[in-house]
């Protein structure tokens, strides 16, 4: 891989990391924030998003959304556990994409593909190229003695 490609992956990882971190931390510090407004507007898979809105589930959805976004951001910024974070982030983006989809229009200015699909593609790219190894902590972590003892952990780390 060329230096230009490595630098491009690093910049993609850092910018996506900042985007996720900022989106998450602003939810964490705002006690008034709730996913309820977004979930109420579901146009597809309404039954699933209504279930997410139930009083027993909504606090869990809020917690996972706030801290999931924040920790995804930290993972990408530090370059650690990027493969796992990329997969989980892509799943989260899919969960954001589905409720707004009025097939085939996710919004009035898009046809099938909107920013959520672009994020999914970028996240999968980061995971598949092991982007945490370029100016990140993944390479260092994968060389720790615990990773030598547990090869599956090394795969998870990238």
C-alpha positions in Angstrom: 0.0 0.0 0.0 1.4 3.4 -0.9 1.9 6.2 1.6 -0.9 8.2 -0.2 -3.3 5.3 0.3 -2.3 5.0 4.0 -2.7 8.7 4.5 -6.1 8.6 2.8 -7.3 5.7 5.1 -6.0 7.6 8.1 -7.8 10.8 7.2 -11.0 8.8 6.5 -10.7 7.0 9.8 -10.1 10.2 11.8 -12.8 12.3 10.1 -15.4 9.5 10.5 -14.2 9.0 14.1 -14.7 12.7 14.9 -18.1 12.7 13.2 -19.3 9.7 15.4 -17.6 11.1 18.6 -19.2 14.5 18.2 -22.6 13.0 17.4 -22.4 10.8 20.4 -21.0 13.1 23.0 -23.5 15.9 22.2 -26.2 13.4 23.0 -24.5 12.2 26.2 -24.2 15.7 27.6 -27.7 16.7 26.7 -30.1 15.3 29.3 -33.1 16.3 27.1 -32.0 14.2 24.1 -34.0 11.1 23.1 -34.2 9.0 20.0 -38.0 9.1 20.3 -38.5 11.9 17.8 -36.5 10.0 15.1 -38.2 6.7 15.8 -41.7 8.2 15.7 -41.1 9.2 12.1 -40.4 5.7 10.8 -41.8 5.1 7.3 -40.6 1.5 6.9 -40.3 -1.4 9.4 -42.7 0.7 11.6 -43.4 -2.3 13.9 -39.7 -2.5 14.8 -39.3 1.2 15.5 -42.5 1.3 17.5 -41.1 -1.5 19.6 -37.9 0.6 20.1 -40.2 3.4 21.3 -41.8 1.2 24.0 -41.2 2.6 27.5 -39.1 -0.4 28.6 -36.9 -0.3 25.5 -36.4 3.4 24.7 -34.0 4.0 27.6 -31.8 1.2 26.3 -32.0 2.5 22.7 -31.0 6.0 24.0 -28.1 4.7 26.0 -26.8 2.5 23.2 -27.2 5.3 20.7 -25.4 7.9 22.8 -22.6 5.7 24.0 -22.4 3.6 20.8 -21.7 6.7 18.7 -19.2 8.1 21.2 -17.3 4.8 21.6 -17.2 4.3 17.8 -15.7 7.7 17.5 -13.1 7.0 20.1 -12.3 3.7 18.5 -11.7 5.3 15.1 -9.8 8.3 16.4 -7.4 6.0 18.4 -7.3 3.4 15.7 -8.2 0.4 18.0 -10.7 -2.4 17.4 -11.5 -0.8 14.0 -12.7 -4.0 12.4 -15.3 -4.6 15.1 -16.2 -0.9 15.3 -16.6 -0.7 11.5 -19.1 -3.6 11.5 -21.1 -2.3 14.4 -21.1 1.2 12.9 -22.4 -0.1 9.6 -25.2 -1.9 11.4 -26.0 1.3 13.3 -26.1 3.3 10.1 -28.4 0.7 8.6 -30.7 1.1 11.6 -30.7 4.9 10.9 -31.3 4.4 7.2 -34.3 2.0 7.4 -36.9 4.2 9.3 -36.4 7.2 6.9 -36.7 5.0 3.8 -39.9 5.5 1.8 -38.6 3.1 -0.8 -36.9 3.9 -3.1 -36.5 7.4 -1.7 -34.7 7.9 1.7 -35.2 11.6 1.3 -36.5 14.0 -1.4 -33.0 14.5 -2.8 -31.9 10.8 -3.0 -32.7 7.7 -4.8 -31.9 4.6 -2.7 -28.4 5.9 -1.7 -28.1 8.7 0.9 -25.4 9.6 3.4 -26.2 6.5 5.5 -25.3 4.2 2.7 -22.1 6.2 2.0 -21.2 5.9 5.7 -21.8 2.2 5.6 -19.5 1.9 2.5 -16.8 4.0 4.2 -17.0 2.0 7.4 -16.7 -1.3 5.6 -13.7 0.0 3.7 -12.0 1.0 7.0 -12.6 -2.4 8.4 -11.5 -4.4 5.4 -8.2 -2.4 5.0 -7.4 -2.7 8.7 -7.2 1.0 9.0 -6.3 1.0 12.7 -2.8 -0.2 11.8 -2.0 3.1 10.1 -1.1 5.7 12.7 -3.3 3.9 15.2 -3.0 1.7 18.3 -4.1 -1.5 16.6 -0.7 -2.7 15.5 0.8 -2.1 19.0 -2.2 -3.9 20.6 -2.0 -6.8 18.3 1.7 -7.3 19.4 0.9 -7.5 23.1 1.5 -10.9 24.8 -2.2 -11.4 25.4 -2.9 -11.4 21.7 -0.2 -14.0 21.1 -2.0 -16.2 23.7 -5.4 -15.6 22.1 -5.2 -15.5 18.2 -8.9 -14.8 17.9 -8.3 -11.5 19.8 -5.6 -10.6 17.3 -8.2 -11.1 14.5 -10.7 -8.9 16.3 -8.1 -6.2 16.7 -7.1 -6.4 13.1 
